[in-house]
Amino acid sequence: MCTLIVAWRVFEDAPVVAAANRDEALGRPSRPPGVLDRNPTVVAPQDEEAGGTWIGYNDRGLFVGVTNRWVELEGERSRGLLVRDALSHESAASAREFVVNELDERTYAGFNLLLADSTEATLFEWDGTLEMTRLDPGVHVVVNRGFDDAAPKSERILSLAATNPDDPPSLADWRERAKSVLRNHEVEACVHGDGYGTRSSSIVTLFEDGSGTYEFADGPPCETSYDNAEGHI
């Protein structure tokens, strides 16, 4: 996944709303979102090549998403399996401790990993050394080269997705805005290349009671509609 937008504690009844595009080799097989694991129940798409996922949520109200990070670093294990393992935890705090310990034990290729629930949102930046940032409430954008104002791409996307705290949009309006941003070619959110490009798009909403919804476009969002994914919790 290469573009991840999250509105954390922006909406009173939905503490986590995430919008993301997955950019990947066009021939890499994957499955659309469904119930991936139980106890806790996890809703996520699946990478059929390595068995992991790039985005998902569980029935405890935990969201996890990852983007690749452009660094020269090989890993011994798929980053998608790290996401899947993190989603087995009860909370962002528990998943945070797991990720820190896991990176002491095994190496992964570079990534940016976001954990969020109703109480915390934490971003991990891994390039062989770990940098961990606790995010403030608001809209944040994570891309391959960094987050928010650390990279030109994320800064451009943030300018379109950010909300005005004094006059916030409704949840429905912001989700439509996020879809529009994810369709945007000028800010490089939607990518079309030779054998590589935006394969799918996701809108995940987690409510205060821990329930969630998942809208999924099984193709580039500029030409593919979003449908409600099967397997909602």
Contacts in CASP RR format, 6 or more apart in sequence:
PFRMAT RR
TARGET T0000
AUTHOR 0000-0000-0000
METHOD contacts of the structure
MODEL  1
MCTLIVAWRVFEDAPVVAAANRDEALGRPSRPPGVLDRNPTVVAPQDEEA
GGTWIGYNDRGLFVGVTNRWVELEGERSRGLLVRDALSHESAASAREFVV
NELDERTYAGFNLLLADSTEATLFEWDGTLEMTRLDPGVHVVVNRGFDDA
APKSERILSLAATNPDDPPSLADWRERAKSVLRNHEVEACVHGDGYGTRS
SSIVTLFEDGSGTYEFADGPPCETSYDNAEGHI
1 20 0 8 1.000
1 21 0 8 1.000
1 22 0 8 1.000
1 23 0 8 1.000
1 54 0 8 1.000
1 55 0 8 1.000
1 65 0 8 1.000
1 66 0 8 1.000
1 67 0 8 1.000
1 68 0 8 1.000
2 21 0 8 1.000
2 22 0 8 1.000
2 23 0 8 1.000
2 67 0 8 1.000
2 68 0 8 1.000
2 143 0 8 1.000
2 144 0 8 1.000
2 191 0 8 1.000
2 198 0 8 1.000
3 20 0 8 1.000
3 21 0 8 1.000
3 23 0 8 1.000
3 67 0 8 1.000
3 141 0 8 1.000
3 142 0 8 1.000
3 143 0 8 1.000
3 153 0 8 1.000
3 157 0 8 1.000
3 182 0 8 1.000
3 189 0 8 1.000
4 18 0 8 1.000
4 19 0 8 1.000
4 20 0 8 1.000
4 55 0 8 1.000
4 65 0 8 1.000
4 66 0 8 1.000
4 67 0 8 1.000
4 112 0 8 1.000
4 114 0 8 1.000
4 141 0 8 1.000
4 142 0 8 1.000
4 143 0 8 1.000
5 18 0 8 1.000
5 19 0 8 1.000
5 20 0 8 1.000
5 139 0 8 1.000
5 140 0 8 1.000
5 141 0 8 1.000
5 142 0 8 1.000
5 157 0 8 1.000
5 161 0 8 1.000
5 178 0 8 1.000
5 181 0 8 1.000
5 182 0 8 1.000
6 16 0 8 1.000
6 17 0 8 1.000
6 18 0 8 1.000
6 19 0 8 1.000
6 63 0 8 1.000
6 114 0 8 1.000
6 116 0 8 1.000
6 121 0 8 1.000
6 135 0 8 1.000
6 139 0 8 1.000
6 140 0 8 1.000
6 142 0 8 1.000
7 16 0 8 1.000
7 17 0 8 1.000
7 18 0 8 1.000
7 138 0 8 1.000
7 139 0 8 1.000
7 161 0 8 1.000
7 163 0 8 1.000
7 174 0 8 1.000
7 178 0 8 1.000
8 15 0 8 1.000
8 16 0 8 1.000
8 116 0 8 1.000
8 121 0 8 1.000
8 135 0 8 1.000
8 137 0 8 1.000
8 138 0 8 1.000
8 139 0 8 1.000
8 140 0 8 1.000
9 15 0 8 1.000
9 118 0 8 1.000
9 121 0 8 1.000
9 137 0 8 1.000
9 138 0 8 1.000
10 17 0 8 1.000
10 137 0 8 1.000
10 138 0 8 1.000
10 139 0 8 1.000
10 163 0 8 1.000
10 168 0 8 1.000
10 174 0 8 1.000
11 17 0 8 1.000
11 168 0 8 1.000
11 171 0 8 1.000
11 174 0 8 1.000
12 208 0 8 1.000
13 171 0 8 1.000
13 207 0 8 1.000
13 208 0 8 1.000
14 171 0 8 1.000
14 205 0 8 1.000
14 206 0 8 1.000
14 207 0 8 1.000
14 208 0 8 1.000
15 116 0 8 1.000
15 117 0 8 1.000
15 118 0 8 1.000
15 206 0 8 1.000
15 207 0 8 1.000
15 208 0 8 1.000
16 57 0 8 1.000
16 61 0 8 1.000
16 63 0 8 1.000
16 116 0 8 1.000
16 117 0 8 1.000
16 118 0 8 1.000
16 121 0 8 1.000
16 204 0 8 1.000
16 205 0 8 1.000
16 206 0 8 1.000
17 171 0 8 1.000
17 174 0 8 1.000
17 175 0 8 1.000
17 178 0 8 1.000
17 203 0 8 1.000
17 204 0 8 1.000
17 205 0 8 1.000
17 206 0 8 1.000
18 55 0 8 1.000
18 63 0 8 1.000
18 65 0 8 1.000
18 114 0 8 1.000
18 116 0 8 1.000
18 202 0 8 1.000
18 203 0 8 1.000
18 204 0 8 1.000
18 205 0 8 1.000
19 161 0 8 1.000
19 175 0 8 1.000
19 178 0 8 1.000
19 179 0 8 1.000
19 181 0 8 1.000
19 182 0 8 1.000
19 201 0 8 1.000
19 202 0 8 1.000
19 203 0 8 1.000
19 204 0 8 1.000
20 54 0 8 1.000
20 55 0 8 1.000
20 65 0 8 1.000
20 182 0 8 1.000
20 201 0 8 1.000
20 202 0 8 1.000
20 204 0 8 1.000
21 182 0 8 1.000
21 189 0 8 1.000
21 190 0 8 1.000
21 191 0 8 1.000
21 198 0 8 1.000
21 200 0 8 1.000
21 201 0 8 1.000
21 202 0 8 1.000
21 221 0 8 1.000
22 54 0 8 1.000
22 55 0 8 1.000
22 198 0 8 1.000
22 199 0 8 1.000
22 200 0 8 1.000
22 201 0 8 1.000
22 202 0 8 1.000
23 191 0 8 1.000
23 196 0 8 1.000
23 197 0 8 1.000
23 198 0 8 1.000
23 199 0 8 1.000
24 30 0 8 1.000
24 196 0 8 1.000
24 197 0 8 1.000
24 199 0 8 1.000
25 195 0 8 1.000
25 196 0 8 1.000
26 195 0 8 1.000
26 196 0 8 1.000
26 197 0 8 1.000
26 199 0 8 1.000
27 195 0 8 1.000
28 47 0 8 1.000
28 49 0 8 1.000
28 199 0 8 1.000
29 47 0 8 1.000
29 48 0 8 1.000
29 49 0 8 1.000
30 45 0 8 1.000
30 46 0 8 1.000
30 47 0 8 1.000
30 48 0 8 1.000
30 199 0 8 1.000
30 200 0 8 1.000
31 45 0 8 1.000
31 46 0 8 1.000
31 48 0 8 1.000
32 45 0 8 1.000
32 200 0 8 1.000
32 216 0 8 1.000
32 218 0 8 1.000
32 229 0 8 1.000
32 230 0 8 1.000
33 43 0 8 1.000
33 44 0 8 1.000
33 45 0 8 1.000
33 56 0 8 1.000
33 202 0 8 1.000
33 214 0 8 1.000
33 216 0 8 1.000
33 229 0 8 1.000
33 230 0 8 1.000
33 231 0 8 1.000
34 43 0 8 1.000
34 44 0 8 1.000
34 45 0 8 1.000
34 214 0 8 1.000
34 229 0 8 1.000
34 230 0 8 1.000
34 231 0 8 1.000
35 41 0 8 1.000
35 42 0 8 1.000
35 43 0 8 1.000
35 231 0 8 1.000
36 42 0 8 1.000
36 43 0 8 1.000
36 44 0 8 1.000
36 46 0 8 1.000
36 53 0 8 1.000
36 84 0 8 1.000
36 87 0 8 1.000
37 84 0 8 1.000
37 87 0 8 1.000
37 88 0 8 1.000
40 58 0 8 1.000
40 59 0 8 1.000
40 60 0 8 1.000
40 62 0 8 1.000
40 87 0 8 1.000
40 88 0 8 1.000
40 90 0 8 1.000
41 58 0 8 1.000
41 59 0 8 1.000
41 233 0 8 1.000
42 56 0 8 1.000
42 57 0 8 1.000
42 58 0 8 1.000
42 59 0 8 1.000
42 84 0 8 1.000
42 87 0 8 1.000
42 88 0 8 1.000
43 56 0 8 1.000
43 57 0 8 1.000
43 58 0 8 1.000
43 212 0 8 1.000
43 214 0 8 1.000
43 229 0 8 1.000
43 231 0 8 1.000
43 232 0 8 1.000
43 233 0 8 1.000
44 53 0 8 1.000
44 55 0 8 1.000
44 56 0 8 1.000
44 57 0 8 1.000
44 83 0 8 1.000
44 84 0 8 1.000
44 87 0 8 1.000
45 53 0 8 1.000
45 54 0 8 1.000
45 55 0 8 1.000
45 56 0 8 1.000
45 200 0 8 1.000
45 202 0 8 1.000
45 216 0 8 1.000
46 52 0 8 1.000
46 53 0 8 1.000
47 53 0 8 1.000
47 54 0 8 1.000
47 78 0 8 1.000
47 80 0 8 1.000
50 78 0 8 1.000
50 80 0 8 1.000
50 81 0 8 1.000
51 78 0 8 1.000
51 80 0 8 1.000
51 81 0 8 1.000
51 84 0 8 1.000
52 78 0 8 1.000
52 80 0 8 1.000
52 81 0 8 1.000
52 83 0 8 1.000
52 84 0 8 1.000
53 80 0 8 1.000
53 83 0 8 1.000
53 84 0 8 1.000
53 87 0 8 1.000
54 65 0 8 1.000
54 66 0 8 1.000
54 80 0 8 1.000
54 83 0 8 1.000
55 64 0 8 1.000
55 65 0 8 1.000
55 66 0 8 1.000
55 83 0 8 1.000
55 202 0 8 1.000
55 204 0 8 1.000
56 63 0 8 1.000
56 64 0 8 1.000
56 65 0 8 1.000
56 83 0 8 1.000
56 87 0 8 1.000
56 202 0 8 1.000
56 204 0 8 1.000
56 214 0 8 1.000
57 63 0 8 1.000
57 64 0 8 1.000
57 87 0 8 1.000
57 204 0 8 1.000
57 206 0 8 1.000
57 212 0 8 1.000
57 214 0 8 1.000
57 233 0 8 1.000
58 87 0 8 1.000
58 88 0 8 1.000
58 233 0 8 1.000
59 210 0 8 1.000
59 211 0 8 1.000
59 233 0 8 1.000
60 89 0 8 1.000
60 90 0 8 1.000
60 91 0 8 1.000
60 117 0 8 1.000
60 210 0 8 1.000
61 117 0 8 1.000
61 118 0 8 1.000
61 206 0 8 1.000
61 210 0 8 1.000
61 212 0 8 1.000
62 86 0 8 1.000
62 87 0 8 1.000
62 89 0 8 1.000
62 90 0 8 1.000
62 91 0 8 1.000
62 92 0 8 1.000
62 95 0 8 1.000
62 115 0 8 1.000
62 116 0 8 1.000
62 117 0 8 1.000
63 114 0 8 1.000
63 115 0 8 1.000
63 116 0 8 1.000
63 117 0 8 1.000
63 204 0 8 1.000
63 206 0 8 1.000
64 83 0 8 1.000
64 86 0 8 1.000
64 87 0 8 1.000
64 95 0 8 1.000
64 113 0 8 1.000
64 114 0 8 1.000
64 115 0 8 1.000
64 116 0 8 1.000
65 83 0 8 1.000
65 113 0 8 1.000
65 114 0 8 1.000
65 115 0 8 1.000
66 79 0 8 1.000
66 80 0 8 1.000
66 82 0 8 1.000
66 83 0 8 1.000
66 111 0 8 1.000
66 112 0 8 1.000
66 113 0 8 1.000
66 114 0 8 1.000
67 111 0 8 1.000
67 112 0 8 1.000
67 142 0 8 1.000
67 143 0 8 1.000
67 144 0 8 1.000
68 79 0 8 1.000
68 109 0 8 1.000
68 110 0 8 1.000
68 111 0 8 1.000
68 112 0 8 1.000
68 144 0 8 1.000
69 109 0 8 1.000
69 110 0 8 1.000
69 111 0 8 1.000
69 112 0 8 1.000
69 125 0 8 1.000
69 126 0 8 1.000
69 127 0 8 1.000
69 144 0 8 1.000
69 145 0 8 1.000
69 146 0 8 1.000
70 144 0 8 1.000
70 145 0 8 1.000
71 109 0 8 1.000
71 110 0 8 1.000
71 127 0 8 1.000
71 128 0 8 1.000
73 107 0 8 1.000
73 108 0 8 1.000
73 109 0 8 1.000
73 110 0 8 1.000
73 127 0 8 1.000
73 128 0 8 1.000
74 107 0 8 1.000
74 109 0 8 1.000
75 107 0 8 1.000
75 108 0 8 1.000
75 109 0 8 1.000
75 110 0 8 1.000
76 106 0 8 1.000
76 107 0 8 1.000
76 108 0 8 1.000
77 106 0 8 1.000
77 107 0 8 1.000
77 108 0 8 1.000
78 108 0 8 1.000
79 108 0 8 1.000
79 109 0 8 1.000
79 110 0 8 1.000
79 111 0 8 1.000
79 113 0 8 1.000
82 99 0 8 1.000
82 102 0 8 1.000
82 108 0 8 1.000
82 111 0 8 1.000
82 113 0 8 1.000
83 113 0 8 1.000
85 98 0 8 1.000
85 102 0 8 1.000
86 95 0 8 1.000
86 98 0 8 1.000
86 99 0 8 1.000
86 113 0 8 1.000
86 115 0 8 1.000
87 95 0 8 1.000
89 95 0 8 1.000
89 98 0 8 1.000
91 117 0 8 1.000
91 119 0 8 1.000
92 115 0 8 1.000
92 116 0 8 1.000
92 117 0 8 1.000
92 119 0 8 1.000
92 120 0 8 1.000
92 121 0 8 1.000
92 122 0 8 1.000
93 119 0 8 1.000
93 120 0 8 1.000
95 115 0 8 1.000
96 115 0 8 1.000
96 120 0 8 1.000
96 122 0 8 1.000
96 132 0 8 1.000
99 113 0 8 1.000
99 115 0 8 1.000
99 124 0 8 1.000
100 130 0 8 1.000
100 132 0 8 1.000
103 126 0 8 1.000
103 130 0 8 1.000
107 128 0 8 1.000
108 126 0 8 1.000
110 126 0 8 1.000
110 127 0 8 1.000
110 128 0 8 1.000
111 124 0 8 1.000
111 126 0 8 1.000
112 123 0 8 1.000
112 124 0 8 1.000
112 125 0 8 1.000
112 126 0 8 1.000
112 142 0 8 1.000
112 143 0 8 1.000
112 144 0 8 1.000
112 146 0 8 1.000
112 147 0 8 1.000
113 123 0 8 1.000
113 124 0 8 1.000
113 126 0 8 1.000
114 121 0 8 1.000
114 122 0 8 1.000
114 123 0 8 1.000
114 124 0 8 1.000
114 142 0 8 1.000
115 121 0 8 1.000
115 122 0 8 1.000
115 124 0 8 1.000
116 122 0 8 1.000
116 135 0 8 1.000
117 206 0 8 1.000
118 206 0 8 1.000
118 208 0 8 1.000
118 210 0 8 1.000
120 134 0 8 1.000
121 134 0 8 1.000
121 135 0 8 1.000
121 140 0 8 1.000
122 132 0 8 1.000
122 133 0 8 1.000
122 134 0 8 1.000
122 135 0 8 1.000
123 132 0 8 1.000
123 133 0 8 1.000
123 135 0 8 1.000
123 140 0 8 1.000
123 142 0 8 1.000
123 147 0 8 1.000
124 130 0 8 1.000
124 131 0 8 1.000
124 132 0 8 1.000
125 131 0 8 1.000
125 132 0 8 1.000
125 133 0 8 1.000
125 146 0 8 1.000
125 147 0 8 1.000
133 147 0 8 1.000
138 162 0 8 1.000
138 163 0 8 1.000
138 165 0 8 1.000
139 158 0 8 1.000
139 161 0 8 1.000
139 162 0 8 1.000
139 163 0 8 1.000
140 147 0 8 1.000
140 148 0 8 1.000
140 158 0 8 1.000
141 147 0 8 1.000
141 148 0 8 1.000
141 154 0 8 1.000
141 155 0 8 1.000
141 157 0 8 1.000
141 158 0 8 1.000
141 161 0 8 1.000
142 154 0 8 1.000
143 151 0 8 1.000
143 153 0 8 1.000
143 154 0 8 1.000
143 157 0 8 1.000
144 151 0 8 1.000
144 153 0 8 1.000
145 151 0 8 1.000
145 153 0 8 1.000
145 154 0 8 1.000
146 154 0 8 1.000
147 154 0 8 1.000
148 154 0 8 1.000
148 155 0 8 1.000
148 158 0 8 1.000
149 155 0 8 1.000
149 158 0 8 1.000
153 187 0 8 1.000
153 188 0 8 1.000
156 187 0 8 1.000
156 188 0 8 1.000
157 181 0 8 1.000
157 184 0 8 1.000
157 187 0 8 1.000
157 189 0 8 1.000
160 177 0 8 1.000
160 180 0 8 1.000
160 181 0 8 1.000
160 184 0 8 1.000
160 187 0 8 1.000
161 177 0 8 1.000
161 178 0 8 1.000
161 181 0 8 1.000
163 169 0 8 1.000
163 174 0 8 1.000
168 174 0 8 1.000
169 177 0 8 1.000
171 205 0 8 1.000
175 203 0 8 1.000
175 205 0 8 1.000
175 215 0 8 1.000
178 203 0 8 1.000
179 201 0 8 1.000
179 203 0 8 1.000
179 221 0 8 1.000
179 226 0 8 1.000
181 187 0 8 1.000
181 189 0 8 1.000
182 189 0 8 1.000
182 190 0 8 1.000
182 201 0 8 1.000
182 221 0 8 1.000
183 189 0 8 1.000
183 190 0 8 1.000
183 221 0 8 1.000
183 222 0 8 1.000
184 190 0 8 1.000
185 191 0 8 1.000
185 192 0 8 1.000
185 222 0 8 1.000
189 198 0 8 1.000
190 198 0 8 1.000
190 220 0 8 1.000
190 221 0 8 1.000
190 222 0 8 1.000
191 197 0 8 1.000
191 198 0 8 1.000
192 198 0 8 1.000
192 220 0 8 1.000
197 220 0 8 1.000
198 219 0 8 1.000
198 220 0 8 1.000
198 221 0 8 1.000
198 222 0 8 1.000
199 219 0 8 1.000
199 220 0 8 1.000
200 216 0 8 1.000
200 217 0 8 1.000
200 218 0 8 1.000
200 219 0 8 1.000
201 216 0 8 1.000
201 217 0 8 1.000
201 219 0 8 1.000
201 220 0 8 1.000
201 221 0 8 1.000
201 224 0 8 1.000
201 226 0 8 1.000
202 214 0 8 1.000
202 215 0 8 1.000
202 216 0 8 1.000
202 217 0 8 1.000
203 214 0 8 1.000
203 215 0 8 1.000
203 216 0 8 1.000
203 226 0 8 1.000
204 212 0 8 1.000
204 213 0 8 1.000
204 214 0 8 1.000
204 215 0 8 1.000
205 212 0 8 1.000
205 213 0 8 1.000
205 214 0 8 1.000
206 212 0 8 1.000
210 233 0 8 1.000
211 233 0 8 1.000
212 232 0 8 1.000
212 233 0 8 1.000
213 228 0 8 1.000
213 232 0 8 1.000
214 228 0 8 1.000
214 229 0 8 1.000
214 231 0 8 1.000
214 232 0 8 1.000
215 226 0 8 1.000
215 227 0 8 1.000
215 228 0 8 1.000
215 229 0 8 1.000
216 226 0 8 1.000
216 227 0 8 1.000
216 228 0 8 1.000
216 229 0 8 1.000
217 224 0 8 1.000
217 225 0 8 1.000
217 226 0 8 1.000
217 227 0 8 1.000
218 224 0 8 1.000
218 227 0 8 1.000
END
